[in-house]
Amino acid sequence: MSVETYTTTATEPSLVDLLDRLLGKGVVITGDVVISLAEVDLVRIQLSAVIGSVRKEMGMYD
């Protein structure tokens, strides 16, 4: 009688791998902040950010 052992590892990407993929392709982040009083908007801020790799834009990224 023989016993076989199989080991499986999860292929979940690490945080560094995810950041590398996001920066390689680029990310757009948007958000809205509204401050209101008695259902009257007093302040509205719209935020947008584009995050990408500098190396890619300068032609250094293969």
PECOR-V36015 format. One record per pair of residues at least 4 apart in sequence whose C-alpha atoms are under 6 Angstrom apart, sorted by the first residue. I is the first residue (numbers start at 0). J is the second residue. D is the distance in whole Angstrom. If there is no record, write none. Layout:
BEGIN
i = {I | I}
j = {J | J}
d = {D | D}
END
This chain:
BEGIN
i = {12 | 19 | 21 | 22 | 22 | 23 | 25 | 25 | 26 | 26 | 27 | 27 | 28 | 28 | 29 | 29 | 30 | 30 | 31 | 31 | 32 | 32 | 33 | 33 | 34 | 34 | 35 | 35 | 35 | 54 | 54 | 55 | 55}
j = {16 | 23 | 25 | 51 | 52 | 52 | 50 | 51 | 49 | 50 | 48 | 49 | 47 | 48 | 46 | 47 | 45 | 46 | 44 | 45 | 43 | 44 | 42 | 43 | 41 | 42 | 39 | 40 | 41 | 59 | 60 | 59 | 60}
d = {6 | 6 | 6 | 5 | 5 | 6 | 6 | 4 | 6 | 5 | 6 | 5 | 6 | 5 | 5 | 4 | 6 | 5 | 6 | 5 | 6 | 5 | 6 | 4 | 6 | 5 | 5 | 4 | 5 | 5 | 5 | 6 | 5}
END
